[in-house]
Amino acid sequence: MAQRTEPPLSLRRILHIDMDAFFASVEQRDTPALRGKPIAVGRAGARGVVAAASYEARRFGVHSAMPSQLAARKCPELIFVAPRFEVYKAVSAAIAAIFARYTPLIQPLSLDEAYLDVTAEMGRHGSARAIAEAIRAAIRAETGLTASAGVSYNKFLAKLASDHRKPDGLFVIPPRLGPDFVAALAVGKFHGIGPVTAARMNALGIMTGADLRRCEPGFLTAHFGKAGAVYYRLARAEDDRPVEVARVRKSIGAETTFAQDLHAWEEVAAPLAALAAKVAEVAARHRLAGRTATVKVKYADFRQITRARSLPEAIAEAGMITATGRDLLRPLFPPRLGIRLLGVALSQLEDEGAGRQLALALG
């Protein structure tokens, strides 16, 4: 039997499907009175965090992981809706079933987005664009929701493409246009380059992908460490990561880099709760719980520390993750330097078991 060979990287056809304001859109679908209004999924009040915002709310600057009090100040008409994660999981499962009609090569990233490799399926279903159009149409018909799709020859470009025409859009970046598309893009738009790194690049005169492409590998490594080699390749629209199916998870984590360094304990509560909610969401989707909780802190001088605690019982619920994170972080305050990055993770994972119920309330 002839050995199967992978197609050249430039011939891959990767889709990135991203649901539009997923949690908020589900709430607007199920409650007609909310349609066309600015809504935030999450808990209002001093300790609340926005899990998702409708496009009407985003126009006021409201976004996920924002403290609820700040969101309410930005949009006085904002309507807070309690999250219904069991509903979101059910809708996500229906969307995953649609994906499976077109390819077995699916890499879920969260409840509302996934990569699909359709390279081997085009003979059966037509072009990659046609497959993306069919998936979007099926999602709309079967769930009443809209999705944006990006089509390209690698994951990096497919992700950029799905963002390019949001919401309810489809955009294709063919091989001949990939490098030019990246060259014209502001570095802050690159998936994987956060606002702090983008600001550092801007200070070095790196404003666009074209500017980044002109940088030598040694220069990028000197300023950005190991990530410099990644940035060098992304500036050339190069990304050889495959769509990974059924990965064995060793940990579940989430982290965020702050636009301004944090110094006060009161500033940590909202981002910690938001990170815990993200970890809990992934744990629920994979039916996992963890016996070790870890927090990661990176300071303004890029020094990084972690603090971990082994627990008598595996946890997966956002409130427990948040509480354990608070216990681990409290001894680190007040910090000598500002905190630029915060991360939360669960490890020593185990199947949560059919009898265990996950409560995914925020905060």
N, C-alpha and C positions, 0 to 999 in steps of 0.2 A: 504494500500500500504506500502510495506517495505521501511524503511528509508534508503537512500543512505549513505553509509559509505565510508570514504576516505581510500585508501589502506595504509598499513604501509609505513613510509617514505622510508625504504630501498627498497620497491617495486616500488616506483615511477620511471618513465622513462622520463627524461628531455633532450631535445635537446637544444643546443645553436648553432644557425646558424649565421655565420659572413661572410659577403661578403669580398672578398680579394681586398684591396686597392680600395674600391668601386668607389669613384669619379674619381680617376685616371684611373681605368680600363674601366669605361664608355667612357672616352675621348680617350683612346687607341683603344677601340672597334670601335668608330665612326670615327676616323681619322687614317687610316692604317699607315700613315707616322710617327705616334708617337709610334708605337709598338716597343718594345725592347729598347726604349730610356728613359733616366731619365726625368720624368716630375713632375711638382708640380702644383696642382690646387690652384690658388690663384693669388694675385696681386703682381707683382714685385715692387721693389723700397723700399724707406726708411720706409714707413708706411705699407707695405704689410706683410701678414701673410700666411703661407702655410696651406691650408685647408686639403690637402691630398697629399701624395707622392706615386709615383709608386715604385714597388719593386726595379727597376733599380736605382732609386734615393735613396732609403733607404740604399743601400749598401755603400753610401757615408756619411751616418749619417743624411740624411735629413728626417724630420718627421713632422707630423701635429703640428700646433701651434708654429712652429719655425718662427722667423722673416725671411722675404724673403731675406734680405741682407746676413744674416748668411748662409742661405741655398745655395745661389749663391756662397759664398766663399767656402763652403764645396764641391760643385759640379759645377765647372765652365761651364760644358756642360748642365746644368739644363735648361729645357724648361718650361716656365711658361704658363699656360693655364687658361683663365678666367673661373670661375665657371658657370655652367648652372644648377641651382638648380631645375628649373622646369623639366628638363630632368631627374635628379636624383630622384625626387619625383615620376615621372611616372614609372620609372624602379622599384623603391621601391614598388609601388602599385602592379605591376605585380608579384613581388616576394611574397608579402603578400597574393595574390590570390592563389599562389602555396601552401603556408603554409596551407591555409584554406581548401584545399582538404583533408588534413590529420588529422587536429584537429581544434576544435573551441577554444582551450585554447592556446592563443597566446599573448605574452607580448612583444610588440615592445620596443626596447631600443633607437633606432635612425633609420635613413633611411636605415642603412646597417646591423643591427643585431637584433635578437629577441630570446626569450626563447619560447619553445613549450613543453607543457606537452602532451605526447602521450600514457600515461599509459592505458587509456581506449580504445585506438584505435588499439592496437597491434593485437587483434583478427581479425580485419578487414584488416589490412595492413601488418601484419607480425611483426617481431621483431623491436625494436627501431632502431637498426643498419640498417635494411632494409628500414625503413621509412626515415632515414637520407640519405641513398644512393639514394633513389627515389627522394627526394627533391633536392639533389645536381644535379642529372641528369636532372631533369626538369628545373632547373635554367639555366644550361648550354645550354640545347636545345632551350629554349624559350627566353633567354636574351643574350646568347653568353658570359656570365660571369661565373666566378668560385666562389664557396663558400666553406668555411671550416666548419666542423660540429664537435661538441663534444656531446657525449652521456654519461649520467651517471644517478645516482639516486637522485641528487640534483643540484641546480643551480650553486653553487660554483664550483663543480667538472666539470659540463658540460662546464662552461666557460673556466676552465683550459684546458680541453680536446680539445676544438676548437682551442686554441692557440698552442697546442702541435705539430700539423702537418701542420701548415700554410706554404705556401698557398696551396689551393686546396687539403686539407687533411680531413681525418676522423679518429677520435680516440675515443675509448670506454673505460671508467673506470667503471668496474663492482663493485658491493658492496664489494666483497672480497678483492679487490685491492685498494679501496679508501684510507684507512688510510696509506698504504705503499707508495702510489703515493705522497701523501701530505708530508709524512715524508722525502722523498728524495728531495723535491723541495726547492730551495732557497727562503727565505721569500720575497725577492724582486719580485718574480714571482707570489705571491699571488694577486689575484684580490682584490683590496681594501687596499693594503699596498703600498703606494707610496714610491718614492726614499728617502724622508726625514725620514719617519718612519722606512724604512728598514735600513737606516744608523744608527738610534738610536738603533734598535734591534741588529745590528752587533756590536755596541760598548758595548752592554751588553752580548756579546757572543752568541747571537741568530742568527745563520747563516741559518739554515734549519728548515723545519717543525718539524723534530725530536727534534731539540733544543727547539723550541717553545712548543712542547708537554710536555717537562719536566718541564716547568715553572708552578708554582702554581698560582691559580686565583688571590690571593691577590697581588702577585708580579706584575702580568700584569696590574692589576687595578692601582696599585701605580705608575707605569711608563707610562701607556697609557690611564688612565681614563676609561670611560665607554666602550671604544673600546677594552679594555683588555678582557672583557668577550666574545666579539665576536672572538677575536684572539684565545682564549682558545678553543672555539668550532671548529673553522676552522682548527686548528692544529689536530683535531680528525676527520676531514672530515665530520663534522656535519653542516647541514644547512637545516632548516625546512621551509624556505620561499617558499610559493606557487607561481606558475605562475599566475600573477595578470592580469586579463582581464578587459578592460574598466574601468580603475581607473578614478575617478573624480579628476582632477588636481586642486590644490589650488595655485600652483606656478610652474614656470619653471625656473630652475637654472643650473648653471655650475660653477665649481671651479677648481683651480689647485694649487698644492703645488710645490714650487720652490726648485730645487736642491741647490741653493744658495740664501740667503735672498736678497731682492731688497732694495735699498736705494735711488736711484735717480728717479726723475719723468720720465726721458727719458726711463727708463727700463720698465715702466708700459704699454706703448702704445701698443706694440705688443701682450702681453698676454691678455690685456683688449679687444682688437679687436677680438682675437681668441675666447674668452669666449662669447662675444656678438654674434658671428657667430653661435656658438653652440646653444645658447638660441633661436636665430632666426630660426634655422633649426627645432627645436622641435616645436616652435610656429607655423611654417608653416605647419608641418605635422598634427597638431591637429587643425588647423584653429583657433588659439587663438591669442589674443593680451592682453596686460596688462596695467592697469592704474597706477601701482606703480612700480618703478624701485628701486632696492636695490643693494648696493655693500657691500661685507663682506671683512674685512681685519683681518688676524691673524698675530700677531707680533712674533718676535723671542722668546719672553718669554711666548708664547701661549695665551696671552691676545687677546681677540677678540672683534671687534666693527663692527657695521653695520651703514650705512647711507642710507636713503630712501627718495624718492621724489614722491609725488602724482602728476600726470600729467593731464592736461585738456583734453587730448585725449589719448586713448589707443594706445600703440605702439607695433610693432612686428618686425620692420626692423633693421637689424644689425647696420646700421649707426646711427640710432636714439638711440639705446641702448648704443652704444659706446660713443656717445656725452653726453648722460645723465650720464653715468658712469664716464666720465672725470670730469664733473661738481661736482659730489659727492666726487670724490677722491682728487681733487686738494687742498682743504683746509687741507688735512691730510699730506701734504708735506711741508718741509722735515720731515720724521718720526724720532722720537727719537730712535727707534729700527728698525732693518731690518724687512721687510715684508716677511713672509714665505708662506702665502696662500692668494689668491685673489679669490673672488667669485662674480658672477653677477646673478641677478634673476629678473623676472617679476612676479607680483602678481595682485590681483584684476582682474582676468582673465575674458574675455568675448569672445564670438564668433566673429571672425573678420568680418563676413558677406560676402555674395557672391560678393558684389560689390567692395570689397577692394582688391587691388593688393599689394602683398608683394615684395619688392625689397631686395634681399638677397645678395647684393654685400658685399664683405669683406672690413672691414675698414671704 
